[in-house]
Amino acid sequence: MAPADVTAAYRTGARLAIREGCSYLLPTIVHCDSPDHALANREFLFPYASVVPVSQEEIPRALGPSLVVTAITHDRKLIARLLASPHVGRLNLGGIPTCKISWEQPHEGNLFDHLYARRAFQCVV
């Protein structure tokens, strides 16, 4: 089955918007039937997400390498698997915007990138 752009029904035009001489890609959510699809595990420089059905046991493997993972869950086993995954650069638990930075956490551009593996962790209390 081909991936479905589920946001297309909510747009009045194409995904590409041009305004005042600038080009923008509008937010897009794609539904894929398998984590093996090329669009299922991609990060783009515009608001994009893919929705893929996988079991909780498969989630860390299905995610693959990711800069930021947001998990909206209280399942301690899933949280432990995500924390143990070497593919998760930063783990946000709860509704934390991916662009929110906590300066107490390791961040991009840190000199220790080349010396130590690092990970950031944020949680809504």
Secondary structure, DSSP 8 states (H G I E B T S, - for coil): ---EETTGGG-SS-SEEEETTEEEE--EEEE-S-TTSTTTT---SSSEEEE----GGGHHHHH-SEEEEEE----HHHHHHHHH-TTEEEEEESS--TT---TTS--TT-GGGGTS---EEEE--
